[in-house]
Every structure is written in structure tokens, then in C-alpha cells.
Amino acid sequence: MKRINISLIACMFFCSSIALVSCSKGTKAPDTVENAEERNDSVAPTSEAKDDAEFLVKAAHGSMLEVELAKVAQARALSADVKKYGSVLQEQHSKMLTDIKAVAAKRNVAVPESLNQDGLDKVKKFQEKPTNEFDKDYIKCMVDDHETDIKDFQEEAQSGSNEEVRKLATDALPHLQAHLTEAKKWKEMMK
């Protein structure tokens, strides 16, 4: 009787393990940006506070993405200059991320702790990109990303409702503009 019970328990464990594994296949990573935004929407007292929180979430995720893409550039770029550019971006966006998290913590704003699925997919795309296409595509991506970032940071610096968040955006702008200038220079040289 004991032997049957042990066999039955082992069989049930095995079957439930298979069910769990098959249910988890094909699932995507949780959307960390969406989760942070939902939490912030539920606690932000005004629409202005929600706008500042949304900026912090987007800025944190954008900086995390820049750091991860910069790591890929340092490993995969053919040009030593593109590798060096990646190193600068990794260092400066890591510092920017630390600053964003500090302001967010003071404001009781949740920011993502990891990349969402879109960010992970973008990093994977660059990890798998053919080496002969990497430098040009990475630089084009950096131009596009930094143009968008600058627009968002300028808007927050000019019309954000919280002084500390506005200062964060204002202080980051010169770095973002320098990153864009450098990326545009490399893009022009790669034509």
C-alpha cells in the first residue's frame, strides 16, 4: 500500500511539473514599464504628478536600454570608436539611471527594475545582428533614440510640475545632446 501511495504521489508530481512547464512556454516577460505606470497611476494625487511619474518611468527604462545596448556595442562593434562610444554611453546612462531612481524614490514613484519585452527584444536584435551591419545600425538607433530622449527631457525640463524632476531633466540634457552630436558624427562618417 505504501508503495502504491509513493508511486501515485510521484506520478502526480511529475504530471503537475509537466503542466507547469507547458503553461509557462511562450509567456513573455512581465511588462515592467506598464506595471510601474499602473502603480503610479493609483497613488499619484494629480494629473501633473502622474505626468512627472510617467516621465521618470520612461526615462528609467530608456536609460536601462541604453546601458544594455552600450554593453552589446562594446562587445560586437567592429570600430574601436563605436566601442568607445558604447563605453561612454554605458557610464553616463548608468549614472543617469542612478539619479532617476533617487528622484523617483524621493517622490514615491515606482520605476521599472528591468527591461520590458520590447526592450529585451531590441537588445536581442542587436546581439544577433550580423557583425558587418552592427556599427551602422547601432549608430542609427542611437541617433533616433537620443532625438526622442532630448524631446522628452526638454518637455519635462520646461513644463514638469516638480522642481526636482525638472532639474533632473535639465541636468541630463547636455549629456544627451553630446551623445546625439557624437552619434550624428559617426552616422555621417558611415554613409
TORPA-4810 file (N, C-alpha, C, O; in nm, 3 decimals):
<nodes>
NODE_1_0.082_-0.119_0.000_0.000_0.000_0.000_0.087_0.127_0.000_0.059_0.221_-0.073_M
NODE_2_0.194_0.128_0.084_0.285_0.242_0.087_0.347_0.264_-0.050_0.362_0.378_-0.095_K
NODE_3_0.384_0.153_-0.115_0.450_0.161_-0.245_0.356_0.225_-0.348_0.401_0.303_-0.432_R
NODE_4_0.229_0.193_-0.342_0.131_0.249_-0.435_0.114_0.398_-0.409_0.108_0.476_-0.504_I
NODE_5_0.106_0.439_-0.281_0.091_0.580_-0.247_0.212_0.661_-0.293_0.197_0.770_-0.346_N
NODE_6_0.331_0.608_-0.272_0.452_0.678_-0.316_0.453_0.690_-0.467_0.487_0.796_-0.520_I
NODE_7_0.417_0.585_-0.537_0.412_0.587_-0.684_0.307_0.686_-0.731_0.329_0.760_-0.827_S
NODE_8_0.193_0.687_-0.665_0.086_0.780_-0.702_0.130_0.924_-0.680_0.106_1.011_-0.765_L
NODE_9_0.194_0.950_-0.568_0.243_1.085_-0.538_0.349_1.125_-0.640_0.348_1.238_-0.689_I
NODE_10_0.440_1.036_-0.672_0.545_1.066_-0.770_0.483_1.095_-0.907_0.526_1.187_-0.976_A
NODE_11_0.384_1.017_-0.944_0.316_1.038_-1.073_0.245_1.173_-1.076_0.252_1.245_-1.176_C
NODE_12_0.177_1.208_-0.966_0.108_1.336_-0.960_0.208_1.452_-0.968_0.182_1.551_-1.036_M
NODE_13_0.320_1.440_-0.899_0.423_1.543_-0.903_0.476_1.560_-1.045_0.491_1.672_-1.093_F
NODE_14_0.505_1.449_-1.110_0.557_1.451_-1.247_0.458_1.518_-1.341_0.496_1.603_-1.421_F
NODE_15_0.331_1.479_-1.332_0.229_1.535_-1.420_0.209_1.684_-1.395_0.193_1.761_-1.490_C
NODE_16_0.209_1.725_-1.269_0.192_1.868_-1.241_0.313_1.948_-1.287_0.299_2.063_-1.329_S
NODE_17_0.432_1.889_-1.280_0.552_1.957_-1.330_0.543_1.979_-1.480_0.576_2.087_-1.529_S
NODE_18_0.497_1.879_-1.552_0.481_1.892_-1.697_0.378_2.000_-1.729_0.398_2.080_-1.819_I
NODE_19_0.269_2.002_-1.654_0.166_2.103_-1.676_0.220_2.243_-1.653_0.191_2.334_-1.730_A
NODE_20_0.298_2.261_-1.549_0.356_2.393_-1.520_0.452_2.436_-1.628_0.449_2.552_-1.671_L
NODE_21_0.537_2.346_-1.673_0.633_2.380_-1.778_0.562_2.414_-1.907_0.597_2.512_-1.972_V
NODE_22_0.463_2.336_-1.945_0.394_2.363_-2.071_0.313_2.491_-2.063_0.296_2.558_-2.165_S
NODE_23_0.262_2.526_-1.947_0.188_2.651_-1.933_0.280_2.772_-1.941_0.238_2.879_-1.987_C
NODE_24_0.405_2.757_-1.898_0.496_2.871_-1.897_0.563_2.893_-2.031_0.620_3.000_-2.054_S
NODE_25_0.558_2.795_-2.121_0.620_2.812_-2.252_0.546_2.920_-2.329_0.423_2.926_-2.327_K
NODE_26_0.622_3.004_-2.396_0.562_3.106_-2.480_0.517_3.230_-2.403_0.462_3.322_-2.464_G
NODE_27_0.537_3.235_-2.274_0.498_3.353_-2.200_0.607_3.458_-2.213_0.726_3.426_-2.219_T
NODE_28_0.565_3.580_-2.217_0.660_3.690_-2.228_0.696_3.740_-2.090_0.627_3.713_-1.992_K
NODE_29_0.805_3.816_-2.086_0.846_3.879_-1.961_0.739_3.979_-1.919_0.674_4.039_-2.005_A
NODE_30_0.720_3.998_-1.790_0.620_4.097_-1.747_0.659_4.235_-1.799_0.777_4.267_-1.811_P
NODE_31_0.560_4.316_-1.828_0.587_4.450_-1.877_0.616_4.540_-1.758_0.525_4.593_-1.694_D
NODE_32_0.744_4.554_-1.729_0.787_4.628_-1.611_0.749_4.775_-1.617_0.723_4.838_-1.515_T
NODE_33_0.747_4.831_-1.737_0.709_4.971_-1.754_0.560_4.987_-1.722_0.521_5.076_-1.647_V
NODE_34_0.480_4.899_-1.779_0.335_4.905_-1.755_0.302_4.884_-1.607_0.216_4.953_-1.552_E
NODE_35_0.371_4.791_-1.543_0.349_4.767_-1.400_0.379_4.892_-1.317_0.303_4.927_-1.228_N
NODE_36_0.491_4.957_-1.347_0.528_5.078_-1.273_0.426_5.190_-1.298_0.388_5.260_-1.205_A
NODE_37_0.384_5.205_-1.424_0.286_5.310_-1.455_0.153_5.286_-1.384_0.092_5.380_-1.333_E
NODE_38_0.109_5.160_-1.381_-0.018_5.129_-1.313_-0.008_5.161_-1.164_-0.102_5.217_-1.106_E
NODE_39_0.104_5.126_-1.103_0.121_5.157_-0.960_0.120_5.307_-0.937_0.057_5.356_-0.844_R
NODE_40_0.191_5.380_-1.023_0.198_5.525_-1.007_0.063_5.591_-1.029_0.028_5.686_-0.959_N
NODE_41_-0.015_5.541_-1.126_-0.148_5.597_-1.152_-0.238_5.584_-1.029_-0.323_5.668_-1.004_D
NODE_42_-0.217_5.476_-0.955_-0.304_5.453_-0.839_-0.265_5.538_-0.718_-0.347_5.554_-0.627_S
NODE_43_-0.144_5.592_-0.715_-0.101_5.669_-0.598_-0.075_5.817_-0.626_-0.067_5.897_-0.533_V
NODE_44_-0.063_5.855_-0.753_-0.034_5.996_-0.786_-0.158_6.081_-0.758_-0.267_6.048_-0.806_A
NODE_45_-0.143_6.188_-0.682_-0.260_6.267_-0.641_-0.317_6.357_-0.751_-0.436_6.390_-0.749_P
NODE_46_-0.233_6.398_-0.848_-0.281_6.490_-0.953_-0.233_6.442_-1.089_-0.145_6.356_-1.100_T
NODE_47_-0.294_6.499_-1.193_-0.250_6.460_-1.328_-0.108_6.508_-1.354_-0.034_6.444_-1.429_S
NODE_48_-0.068_6.622_-1.292_0.068_6.671_-1.308_0.168_6.573_-1.245_0.273_6.545_-1.302_E
NODE_49_0.134_6.522_-1.127_0.220_6.423_-1.061_0.229_6.296_-1.145_0.334_6.233_-1.151_A
NODE_50_0.119_6.259_-1.209_0.118_6.141_-1.297_0.210_6.165_-1.417_0.281_6.074_-1.460_K
NODE_51_0.208_6.286_-1.472_0.295_6.319_-1.585_0.442_6.309_-1.547_0.523_6.255_-1.622_D
NODE_52_0.476_6.363_-1.428_0.614_6.352_-1.381_0.653_6.207_-1.359_0.764_6.166_-1.393_D
NODE_53_0.562_6.129_-1.302_0.589_5.987_-1.278_0.608_5.914_-1.411_0.698_5.830_-1.424_A
NODE_54_0.525_5.945_-1.508_0.537_5.882_-1.640_0.673_5.915_-1.703_0.736_5.829_-1.764_E
NODE_55_0.717_6.040_-1.688_0.848_6.078_-1.739_0.957_5.996_-1.672_1.047_5.944_-1.739_F
NODE_56_0.951_5.983_-1.538_1.054_5.908_-1.465_1.056_5.761_-1.508_1.164_5.701_-1.521_L
NODE_57_0.940_5.703_-1.529_0.932_5.562_-1.573_0.998_5.548_-1.710_1.080_5.460_-1.732_V
NODE_58_0.960_5.637_-1.802_1.013_5.630_-1.939_1.165_5.657_-1.939_1.240_5.591_-2.011_K
NODE_59_1.207_5.753_-1.860_1.350_5.787_-1.855_1.432_5.673_-1.794_1.542_5.644_-1.841_A
NODE_60_1.378_5.609_-1.691_1.449_5.497_-1.629_1.461_5.381_-1.728_1.569_5.323_-1.744_A
NODE_61_1.352_5.348_-1.793_1.357_5.237_-1.889_1.450_5.271_-2.005_1.528_5.186_-2.050_H
NODE_62_1.443_5.394_-2.054_1.530_5.436_-2.164_1.677_5.428_-2.126_1.759_5.386_-2.207_G
NODE_63_1.710_5.469_-2.005_1.850_5.462_-1.961_1.896_5.317_-1.946_2.009_5.283_-1.982_S
NODE_64_1.807_5.231_-1.893_1.843_5.089_-1.883_1.869_5.030_-2.022_1.964_4.953_-2.041_M
NODE_65_1.784_5.067_-2.116_1.801_5.017_-2.252_1.933_5.066_-2.313_2.005_4.989_-2.376_L
NODE_66_1.963_5.193_-2.293_2.089_5.248_-2.345_2.210_5.176_-2.285_2.307_5.149_-2.356_E
NODE_67_2.204_5.144_-2.156_2.314_5.073_-2.090_2.331_4.935_-2.152_2.443_4.895_-2.184_V
NODE_68_2.221_4.864_-2.170_2.230_4.728_-2.225_2.277_4.729_-2.370_2.358_4.645_-2.409_E
NODE_69_2.228_4.823_-2.449_2.273_4.833_-2.588_2.421_4.874_-2.596_2.494_4.829_-2.684_L
NODE_70_2.463_4.959_-2.503_2.603_5.001_-2.499_2.694_4.882_-2.467_2.804_4.872_-2.522_A
NODE_71_2.649_4.794_-2.380_2.727_4.673_-2.350_2.741_4.586_-2.474_2.848_4.531_-2.501_K
NODE_72_2.633_4.575_-2.550_2.637_4.496_-2.674_2.733_4.563_-2.773_2.811_4.495_-2.840_V
NODE_73_2.728_4.695_-2.781_2.818_4.767_-2.873_2.964_4.744_-2.837_3.048_4.727_-2.925_A
NODE_74_2.994_4.745_-2.709_3.132_4.723_-2.667_3.180_4.583_-2.704_3.299_4.561_-2.730_Q
NODE_75_3.090_4.489_-2.705_3.127_4.351_-2.736_3.125_4.322_-2.886_3.203_4.238_-2.933_A
NODE_76_3.038_4.388_-2.964_3.016_4.347_-3.102_3.061_4.446_-3.209_3.078_4.408_-3.324_R
NODE_77_3.081_4.572_-3.173_3.117_4.672_-3.274_3.252_4.639_-3.336_3.342_4.587_-3.269_A
NODE_78_3.265_4.668_-3.464_3.393_4.649_-3.533_3.486_4.768_-3.509_3.607_4.752_-3.493_L
NODE_79_3.428_4.887_-3.506_3.506_5.009_-3.490_3.542_5.032_-3.342_3.457_5.023_-3.254_S
NODE_80_3.668_5.062_-3.319_3.713_5.094_-3.183_3.642_5.220_-3.133_3.616_5.233_-3.014_A
NODE_81_3.611_5.313_-3.225_3.543_5.436_-3.185_3.399_5.409_-3.142_3.349_5.472_-3.048_D
NODE_82_3.332_5.316_-3.208_3.196_5.281_-3.170_3.198_5.208_-3.035_3.110_5.228_-2.951_V
NODE_83_3.299_5.124_-3.014_3.315_5.057_-2.884_3.334_5.162_-2.773_3.275_5.152_-2.665_K
NODE_84_3.418_5.262_-2.801_3.444_5.367_-2.703_3.316_5.448_-2.676_3.287_5.483_-2.562_K
NODE_85_3.242_5.478_-2.781_3.114_5.548_-2.768_3.020_5.467_-2.679_2.953_5.522_-2.591_Y
NODE_86_3.015_5.337_-2.701_2.934_5.248_-2.616_2.977_5.256_-2.471_2.892_5.257_-2.381_G
NODE_87_3.107_5.262_-2.447_3.159_5.271_-2.311_3.113_5.400_-2.243_3.073_5.399_-2.126_S
NODE_88_3.120_5.510_-2.316_3.076_5.640_-2.263_2.927_5.636_-2.232_2.883_5.682_-2.127_V
NODE_89_2.848_5.580_-2.324_2.703_5.572_-2.302_2.671_5.485_-2.181_2.584_5.518_-2.100_L
NODE_90_2.741_5.373_-2.168_2.716_5.285_-2.054_2.742_5.360_-1.923_2.662_5.354_-1.830_Q
NODE_91_2.854_5.428_-1.916_2.890_5.501_-1.794_2.791_5.613_-1.764_2.744_5.626_-1.651_E
NODE_92_2.760_5.695_-1.864_2.676_5.812_-1.838_2.529_5.775_-1.817_2.461_5.836_-1.735_Q
NODE_93_2.480_5.676_-1.890_2.340_5.636_-1.869_2.324_5.557_-1.739_2.217_5.559_-1.679_H
NODE_94_2.429_5.489_-1.694_2.424_5.424_-1.562_2.411_5.529_-1.453_2.332_5.513_-1.360_S
NODE_95_2.489_5.636_-1.464_2.480_5.744_-1.366_2.343_5.811_-1.374_2.282_5.842_-1.271_K
NODE_96_2.296_5.833_-1.496_2.164_5.895_-1.514_2.055_5.808_-1.451_1.963_5.859_-1.387_M
NODE_97_2.066_5.677_-1.469_1.969_5.585_-1.411_1.971_5.593_-1.258_1.866_5.591_-1.193_L
NODE_98_2.089_5.601_-1.201_2.101_5.615_-1.056_2.033_5.743_-1.009_1.961_5.742_-0.909_T
NODE_99_2.054_5.852_-1.081_1.991_5.980_-1.047_1.838_5.973_-1.060_1.765_6.024_-0.976_D
NODE_100_1.791_5.909_-1.166_1.647_5.894_-1.188_1.584_5.814_-1.074_1.480_5.852_-1.020_I
NODE_101_1.649_5.704_-1.038_1.596_5.620_-0.929_1.593_5.696_-0.797_1.501_5.678_-0.717_K
NODE_102_1.694_5.779_-0.773_1.697_5.856_-0.648_1.582_5.956_-0.642_1.515_5.969_-0.539_A
NODE_103_1.559_6.028_-0.751_1.448_6.124_-0.755_1.315_6.050_-0.744_1.224_6.094_-0.673_V
NODE_104_1.303_5.938_-0.814_1.179_5.860_-0.810_1.150_5.812_-0.667_1.036_5.817_-0.621_A
NODE_105_1.253_5.767_-0.599_1.235_5.719_-0.461_1.187_5.832_-0.370_1.099_5.811_-0.287_A
NODE_106_1.244_5.950_-0.385_1.201_6.065_-0.304_1.056_6.102_-0.333_0.984_6.149_-0.244_K
NODE_107_1.013_6.081_-0.456_0.877_6.118_-0.498_0.779_6.002_-0.480_0.661_6.014_-0.513_R
NODE_108_0.828_5.890_-0.427_0.747_5.769_-0.410_0.690_5.722_-0.544_0.573_5.683_-0.555_N
NODE_109_0.775_5.726_-0.647_0.738_5.684_-0.782_0.806_5.552_-0.811_0.926_5.537_-0.792_V
NODE_110_0.728_5.456_-0.858_0.784_5.327_-0.898_0.842_5.339_-1.038_0.779_5.394_-1.128_A
NODE_111_0.963_5.289_-1.055_1.024_5.282_-1.188_1.059_5.136_-1.215_1.079_5.058_-1.122_V
NODE_112_1.067_5.099_-1.342_1.097_4.959_-1.373_1.238_4.922_-1.325_1.330_5.003_-1.329_P
NODE_113_1.250_4.798_-1.282_1.380_4.747_-1.237_1.450_4.666_-1.346_1.567_4.629_-1.333_E
NODE_114_1.378_4.639_-1.453_1.435_4.563_-1.564_1.366_4.606_-1.694_1.265_4.675_-1.692_S
NODE_115_1.423_4.564_-1.803_1.366_4.597_-1.934_1.234_4.525_-1.955_1.216_4.412_-1.907_L
NODE_116_1.143_4.590_-2.026_1.021_4.522_-2.065_1.050_4.436_-2.190_1.163_4.434_-2.238_N
NODE_117_0.949_4.367_-2.240_0.971_4.275_-2.352_1.022_4.347_-2.476_1.108_4.295_-2.547_Q
NODE_118_0.970_4.467_-2.504_1.018_4.542_-2.620_1.167_4.574_-2.607_1.243_4.563_-2.703_D
NODE_119_1.208_4.613_-2.487_1.349_4.642_-2.463_1.435_4.518_-2.478_1.542_4.522_-2.540_G
NODE_120_1.389_4.406_-2.422_1.463_4.280_-2.434_1.475_4.238_-2.580_1.580_4.190_-2.623_L
NODE_121_1.366_4.256_-2.654_1.368_4.221_-2.797_1.467_4.307_-2.875_1.536_4.259_-2.965_D
NODE_122_1.473_4.435_-2.840_1.565_4.526_-2.909_1.710_4.487_-2.880_1.794_4.485_-2.971_K
NODE_123_1.741_4.456_-2.755_1.876_4.412_-2.719_1.910_4.283_-2.794_2.020_4.271_-2.849_V
NODE_124_1.817_4.189_-2.796_1.841_4.062_-2.865_1.865_4.084_-3.014_1.951_4.019_-3.074_K
NODE_125_1.789_4.175_-3.072_1.806_4.206_-3.215_1.950_4.251_-3.243_2.010_4.211_-3.343_K
NODE_126_2.003_4.335_-3.155_2.140_4.383_-3.175_2.243_4.275_-3.141_2.350_4.271_-3.202_F
NODE_127_2.213_4.189_-3.048_2.305_4.079_-3.016_2.316_3.983_-3.134_2.422_3.922_-3.155_Q
NODE_128_2.210_3.969_-3.211_2.207_3.873_-3.321_2.235_3.937_-3.457_2.242_3.867_-3.558_E
NODE_129_2.252_4.066_-3.459_2.274_4.138_-3.585_2.407_4.096_-3.647_2.507_4.082_-3.576_K
NODE_130_2.408_4.074_-3.780_2.536_4.041_-3.845_2.641_4.149_-3.816_2.612_4.268_-3.817_P
NODE_131_2.761_4.104_-3.790_2.869_4.195_-3.749_2.891_4.308_-3.848_2.916_4.422_-3.808_T
NODE_132_2.882_4.278_-3.978_2.908_4.381_-4.078_2.799_4.488_-4.082_2.819_4.592_-4.145_N
NODE_133_2.685_4.466_-4.018_2.576_4.564_-4.014_2.567_4.635_-3.878_2.499_4.737_-3.865_E
NODE_134_2.636_4.582_-3.780_2.614_4.626_-3.642_2.644_4.775_-3.622_2.556_4.848_-3.576_F
NODE_135_2.764_4.820_-3.655_2.804_4.957_-3.624_2.707_5.060_-3.683_2.661_5.150_-3.613_D
NODE_136_2.676_5.045_-3.810_2.587_5.141_-3.877_2.447_5.140_-3.815_2.390_5.246_-3.792_K
NODE_137_2.393_5.022_-3.789_2.258_5.012_-3.733_2.254_5.061_-3.588_2.157_5.125_-3.546_D
NODE_138_2.358_5.032_-3.512_2.364_5.078_-3.373_2.369_5.230_-3.368_2.296_5.292_-3.290_Y
NODE_139_2.452_5.291_-3.450_2.463_5.437_-3.451_2.332_5.500_-3.496_2.289_5.600_-3.438_I
NODE_140_2.268_5.444_-3.598_2.137_5.496_-3.641_2.037_5.488_-3.526_1.961_5.582_-3.504_K
NODE_141_2.037_5.378_-3.455_1.948_5.361_-3.340_1.977_5.467_-3.233_1.884_5.521_-3.173_C
NODE_142_2.104_5.495_-3.209_2.141_5.594_-3.108_2.097_5.734_-3.149_2.057_5.814_-3.064_M
NODE_143_2.105_5.765_-3.278_2.056_5.895_-3.325_1.906_5.904_-3.299_1.859_6.001_-3.240_V
NODE_144_1.832_5.803_-3.342_1.686_5.804_-3.325_1.647_5.810_-3.177_1.563_5.891_-3.138_D
NODE_145_1.708_5.725_-3.095_1.675_5.721_-2.952_1.706_5.853_-2.883_1.627_5.902_-2.803_D
NODE_146_1.822_5.910_-2.913_1.860_6.034_-2.845_1.778_6.153_-2.892_1.754_6.246_-2.814_H
NODE_147_1.735_6.154_-3.018_1.645_6.261_-3.062_1.514_6.256_-2.984_1.462_6.359_-2.941_E
NODE_148_1.462_6.136_-2.966_1.338_6.119_-2.887_1.361_6.156_-2.741_1.280_6.226_-2.681_T
NODE_149_1.472_6.109_-2.685_1.503_6.139_-2.544_1.514_6.290_-2.521_1.459_6.342_-2.425_D
NODE_150_1.584_6.357_-2.609_1.603_6.502_-2.594_1.468_6.574_-2.595_1.444_6.663_-2.514_I
NODE_151_1.382_6.535_-2.687_1.249_6.596_-2.693_1.175_6.575_-2.560_1.118_6.669_-2.506_K
NODE_152_1.176_6.453_-2.508_1.107_6.422_-2.382_1.169_6.498_-2.264_1.097_6.551_-2.180_D
NODE_153_1.302_6.501_-2.258_1.369_6.569_-2.147_1.349_6.719_-2.155_1.333_6.785_-2.052_F
NODE_154_1.348_6.777_-2.276_1.322_6.921_-2.290_1.181_6.955_-2.244_1.160_7.055_-2.175_Q
NODE_155_1.087_6.872_-2.282_0.947_6.895_-2.242_0.934_6.891_-2.090_0.866_6.975_-2.030_E
NODE_156_0.998_6.793_-2.027_0.991_6.782_-1.880_1.063_6.900_-1.814_1.015_6.955_-1.715_E
NODE_157_1.178_6.938_-1.869_1.254_7.049_-1.811_1.176_7.179_-1.817_1.188_7.263_-1.728_A
NODE_158_1.095_7.196_-1.921_1.019_7.320_-1.939_0.884_7.319_-1.868_0.839_7.422_-1.820_Q
NODE_159_0.820_7.202_-1.862_0.683_7.204_-1.812_0.651_7.100_-1.705_0.535_7.079_-1.671_S
NODE_160_0.754_7.036_-1.651_0.728_6.941_-1.543_0.675_7.013_-1.420_0.706_7.130_-1.398_G
NODE_161_0.594_6.944_-1.341_0.531_7.011_-1.226_0.619_7.008_-1.101_0.597_7.088_-1.009_S
NODE_162_0.716_6.918_-1.096_0.801_6.907_-0.977_0.939_6.964_-1.005_1.002_6.929_-1.105_N
NODE_163_0.985_7.051_-0.919_1.114_7.118_-0.938_1.230_7.018_-0.948_1.319_7.034_-1.031_E
NODE_164_1.230_6.918_-0.863_1.340_6.821_-0.863_1.343_6.737_-0.991_1.450_6.706_-1.042_E
NODE_165_1.226_6.701_-1.043_1.219_6.626_-1.168_1.261_6.715_-1.284_1.332_6.670_-1.374_V
NODE_166_1.218_6.842_-1.282_1.261_6.937_-1.387_1.413_6.952_-1.386_1.475_6.955_-1.492_R
NODE_167_1.472_6.963_-1.267_1.618_6.977_-1.255_1.689_6.853_-1.309_1.790_6.865_-1.379_K
NODE_168_1.637_6.737_-1.277_1.695_6.612_-1.329_1.697_6.616_-1.483_1.799_6.585_-1.545_L
NODE_169_1.585_6.654_-1.542_1.576_6.660_-1.688_1.672_6.765_-1.744_1.740_6.740_-1.844_A
NODE_170_1.676_6.880_-1.681_1.765_6.989_-1.726_1.912_6.947_-1.718_1.988_6.972_-1.811_T
NODE_171_1.950_6.883_-1.609_2.089_6.841_-1.590_2.130_6.731_-1.689_2.247_6.723_-1.727_D
NODE_172_2.035_6.648_-1.730_2.067_6.539_-1.823_2.079_6.586_-1.967_2.149_6.523_-2.047_A
NODE_173_2.013_6.694_-2.001_2.010_6.738_-2.141_2.147_6.758_-2.206_2.165_6.712_-2.318_L
NODE_174_2.244_6.823_-2.142_2.375_6.840_-2.207_2.440_6.705_-2.243_2.504_6.693_-2.348_P
NODE_175_2.424_6.605_-2.157_2.482_6.473_-2.186_2.411_6.409_-2.305_2.475_6.353_-2.394_H
NODE_176_2.278_6.416_-2.305_2.201_6.358_-2.415_2.235_6.427_-2.547_2.247_6.362_-2.651_L
NODE_177_2.250_6.559_-2.542_2.284_6.633_-2.664_2.425_6.598_-2.713_2.448_6.589_-2.834_Q
NODE_178_2.518_6.577_-2.621_2.653_6.535_-2.659_2.649_6.395_-2.721_2.720_6.369_-2.818_A
NODE_179_2.567_6.306_-2.664_2.555_6.171_-2.720_2.499_6.178_-2.862_2.546_6.107_-2.952_H
NODE_180_2.400_6.263_-2.882_2.340_6.278_-3.015_2.439_6.336_-3.114_2.450_6.288_-3.227_L
NODE_181_2.512_6.438_-3.074_2.612_6.501_-3.163_2.715_6.398_-3.207_2.750_6.390_-3.325_T
NODE_182_2.762_6.318_-3.112_2.862_6.215_-3.143_2.803_6.109_-3.237_2.868_6.068_-3.332_E
NODE_183_2.681_6.066_-3.210_2.617_5.965_-3.294_2.595_6.018_-3.435_2.616_5.946_-3.533_A
NODE_184_2.554_6.143_-3.447_2.534_6.202_-3.580_2.667_6.209_-3.656_2.671_6.186_-3.777_K
NODE_185_2.773_6.240_-3.585_2.906_6.247_-3.648_2.942_6.109_-3.704_2.989_6.099_-3.818_K
NODE_186_2.921_6.003_-3.625_2.956_5.869_-3.670_2.862_5.823_-3.782_2.904_5.753_-3.874_W
NODE_187_2.737_5.862_-3.774_2.641_5.825_-3.879_2.683_5.886_-4.013_2.678_5.820_-4.117_K
NODE_188_2.725_6.012_-4.009_2.768_6.079_-4.131_2.893_6.013_-4.190_2.905_5.999_-4.311_E
NODE_189_2.985_5.972_-4.103_3.108_5.909_-4.149_3.084_5.770_-4.207_3.164_5.721_-4.286_M
NODE_190_2.973_5.706_-4.168_2.946_5.569_-4.212_2.864_5.562_-4.340_2.834_5.454_-4.390_M
NODE_191_2.827_5.678_-4.394_2.749_5.679_-4.519_2.826_5.620_-4.634_2.775_5.613_-4.745_K
</nodes>
